């Protein structure tokens, strides 16, 4: 099995566990999976290199605070507004955080 195939295999298992509603231990027992390997792969997929917490700082747009020059609106559609002189590191962090979110199912 190639590295890519192995990664795809474990990603499918991690997604199945998330969708199942079972905790990691119960999922591993039910599917006869080595829990240590499962948790290792789940950590790898859930901790992107640039942001392991899944959170990012939002800066207030009030006149008293310093602005990043970036505004994000999450309504029915995603909108990102960028001012001239925006902070590119903050934009990258926000886009990566949004891109790693799984869609919410009703």
Secondary structure, 3 states (H helix, E strand, C coil): CCHHHHHHHHHHHHHHHHHHCCCHHHHHHHHCCCHHHHHHHHHHHHCCCCCCCCCCCCCCCCCCCCCCCEEEEECCCEEEEECCCCCHHHHHHHHHHHHHCCCCCC
